[in-house]
Amino acid sequence: VQCLYLTDGTPTARDPPTHTPTHLRCPPGADLNRHWREPTRAAHPTIHAAKEMARTLAAEREVVLFCDLHGHSKKSNAFMYGALDGLGGSLPASAGDSSREPPLPGGGGLAGWAGVGDASDRKYVARVLPYVLWRSSHGAFSYRDSHFKVKRSKETTGRVVVARELGIPLSYTLESSYAGPSAGPLAGTHFTRMQLQQVGQLFCIALLDCCSPHVQAEAISSLRDMHAG
């Protein structure tokens, strides 16, 4: 079983001689996360290479999870976007179209998703990892800010193309604000490097936790109650 993690923003363009934040680094005029459907080697070399790597690995073995790591310039907190969900986008959830979702992974552990005992629970699958991460993060990660419904404008992003075209079922973007948290004792401050590293550590721990069928089943039961009605 293989999981893929990618980071956005490559230092291909020099920082402009202004006060523009230096962590916003993309080729001039290009949002790399909008070119996953048909990336070219010349214009989008990092996306082209990453997609080919994902395609090759998916052909060789079962890849069940893809996560693209991003900074977010408009929202606060750390949160996730998903691509496989029948619930809809925000809370409270509404019915969504799951007709284009890839098949659920098979096998054991994380790949098995043994907690999905009922077909009607399929709509909760993409939410399990973000939920487990939120539950153990003590406020460092926001489940409420996480969204799973795919808008038309997002159909060329990494998480959507990887899920639909490459058939990797659990496909996410993990976003961390360029600002900081909106609640708790650190509300209104900027994330520090240590805090961002903590989010990464918590993500890895949550991923390991999700390998447990018991954790999967417990999370789906909690999600079912959370989104009831």
C-alpha positions in Angstrom: 0.0 0.0 0.0 1.4 3.4 -1.0 0.5 6.9 0.0 1.7 10.0 -1.9 2.4 13.5 -0.4 3.2 16.5 -2.5 3.9 20.1 -1.7 3.0 23.1 -3.8 4.9 26.2 -4.6 8.2 25.6 -6.4 11.0 28.3 -6.4 10.9 28.7 -10.2 10.3 32.4 -10.1 12.4 34.9 -8.3 10.7 37.0 -5.6 9.5 40.3 -7.0 11.1 43.5 -5.7 8.0 44.4 -3.7 6.4 43.6 -0.4 4.6 40.6 -1.9 4.9 37.6 0.5 8.0 35.6 -0.5 6.2 32.3 0.2 3.9 32.7 -2.9 6.1 31.2 -5.5 4.7 29.9 -8.8 5.6 30.4 -12.4 4.4 33.9 -13.6 0.7 33.7 -14.6 0.2 30.1 -13.6 -1.6 28.5 -10.8 0.0 25.1 -10.8 -2.9 23.5 -9.0 -5.2 24.2 -11.9 -3.1 22.3 -14.5 -3.3 18.7 -13.3 -5.6 17.5 -16.0 -3.2 18.2 -18.9 0.1 19.4 -17.6 2.9 19.9 -20.1 6.6 19.2 -19.5 7.6 22.6 -20.7 5.0 24.8 -18.9 4.3 22.8 -15.7 7.3 20.5 -15.2 6.7 19.8 -11.5 3.1 18.9 -12.0 3.8 16.8 -15.1 6.5 14.9 -13.2 4.3 14.4 -10.1 1.4 13.2 -12.1 3.5 10.7 -14.0 5.0 9.4 -10.8 1.5 9.0 -9.3 0.3 7.2 -12.5 3.3 4.9 -12.5 3.0 4.0 -8.9 -0.8 3.4 -9.2 -0.1 1.0 -12.1 2.5 -0.9 -10.1 0.7 -1.2 -6.7 -2.4 -0.2 -4.8 -2.1 3.5 -3.9 -4.9 4.4 -1.6 -4.1 8.0 -0.5 -2.8 11.2 -2.2 -2.2 14.4 -0.3 -1.2 17.7 -1.8 0.2 20.1 0.8 -0.7 23.7 0.3 -0.7 27.2 1.8 -4.0 29.1 1.8 -4.0 32.8 1.3 -7.7 33.6 2.2 -8.9 31.3 5.0 -7.6 30.9 8.6 -6.7 27.6 10.2 -5.4 24.3 8.9 -8.0 22.1 7.1 -8.5 19.7 4.3 -10.3 19.5 0.9 -11.4 16.1 -0.4 -12.7 14.6 -3.6 -14.7 11.5 -2.7 -17.9 12.3 -0.9 -21.6 12.0 -1.2 -22.5 14.3 1.7 -21.8 17.6 0.0 -19.7 20.5 1.0 -20.4 22.3 4.3 -22.2 21.6 7.6 -24.9 20.7 7.7 -24.4 18.5 4.8 -26.7 18.0 1.8 -27.0 15.2 -0.7 -24.3 15.2 -3.4 -23.6 13.4 -6.6 -21.2 10.5 -6.1 -21.6 9.1 -9.6 -18.0 10.0 -10.6 -16.4 8.7 -7.4 -13.6 6.0 -7.8 -14.2 2.6 -6.2 -13.4 2.2 -2.6 -10.0 0.6 -1.9 -9.7 -3.0 -1.0 -7.3 -5.0 1.2 -6.6 -4.5 4.8 -5.7 -1.7 7.2 -6.0 1.8 5.7 -6.7 0.2 2.3 -9.5 -2.0 3.6 -11.6 0.7 5.4 -13.1 -2.1 7.4 -15.3 0.4 9.2 -17.4 0.8 6.0 -19.7 -2.1 6.7 -22.7 -0.5 5.0 -22.9 0.9 1.5 -24.7 3.9 2.8 -21.6 4.8 4.8 -19.6 5.3 1.6 -20.4 9.0 1.8 -18.4 9.3 5.0 -15.2 7.7 3.8 -13.4 10.8 2.7 -14.2 12.5 6.0 -12.7 9.9 8.3 -9.1 11.0 8.1 -9.9 14.7 8.5 -12.2 13.9 11.4 -9.6 11.7 13.2 -7.0 14.4 12.6 -9.4 17.1 14.1 -10.3 15.0 17.1 -6.7 14.6 18.1 -5.3 18.0 17.2 -6.5 20.0 20.2 -7.5 22.9 17.9 -4.5 22.8 15.6 -6.7 21.5 12.7 -10.3 22.5 11.8 -12.8 19.9 10.6 -15.5 22.5 10.2 -13.4 24.4 7.6 -12.8 21.2 5.7 -14.8 20.7 2.5 -15.4 17.6 0.3 -17.8 18.7 -2.5 -16.0 19.3 -5.8 -17.0 22.5 -7.6 -16.6 22.7 -11.3 -13.8 25.3 -10.9 -11.8 22.7 -8.9 -12.0 19.9 -11.4 -8.5 20.4 -12.7 -6.9 20.5 -9.3 -4.5 17.8 -8.1 -6.8 16.0 -5.6 -9.7 15.8 -8.1 -7.7 14.7 -11.1 -5.8 12.1 -9.1 -9.1 10.6 -7.7 -11.0 10.6 -10.9 -8.4 10.0 -13.6 -5.8 7.9 -11.7 -8.4 6.1 -9.5 -6.7 6.9 -6.1 -9.7 7.0 -3.9 -8.6 9.0 -0.9 -7.3 12.2 -2.5 -6.9 15.4 -0.4 -5.3 18.8 -0.2 -4.0 19.7 3.3 -4.2 23.4 3.6 -2.5 25.6 6.1 -3.3 29.3 6.3 -0.7 31.9 5.5 -2.2 33.7 8.5 -3.0 31.5 11.5 -5.8 30.1 13.7 -9.2 31.9 14.1 -10.0 30.5 17.6 -8.3 29.5 20.8 -5.4 31.3 22.7 -3.5 31.9 19.5 -6.3 33.4 17.5 -5.2 36.3 15.3 -1.6 35.3 15.3 0.5 33.8 12.5 1.4 30.1 12.4 5.0 29.5 13.3 7.2 27.0 11.7 6.9 24.8 14.8 3.1 24.9 14.6 3.1 23.9 10.9 5.4 21.0 11.7 3.0 20.0 14.4 0.2 19.8 11.9 2.3 17.6 9.8 3.1 15.3 12.7 -0.6 15.1 13.7 -1.5 14.3 10.1 0.9 11.3 10.1 -0.3 10.1 13.5 -4.0 10.3 12.2 -3.0 8.4 9.1 -1.6 5.6 11.3 -4.7 5.7 13.5 -6.9 5.2 10.5 -5.2 1.9 9.8 -7.2 0.5 12.7 -10.7 -0.9 11.7 -11.9 0.1 15.2 -10.9 3.7 14.6 -12.5 3.7 11.2 -15.8 2.3 12.5 -15.8 4.7 15.5 -15.2 7.7 13.2 -17.9 6.7 10.8 -20.4 6.2 13.7 -19.5 9.7 15.0 -19.7 11.2 11.5 -23.1 9.6 11.0 -24.4 11.2 14.2 -22.7 14.6 13.4 -24.4 14.8 10.0 -27.7 13.3 10.9 -30.7 15.3 9.6 
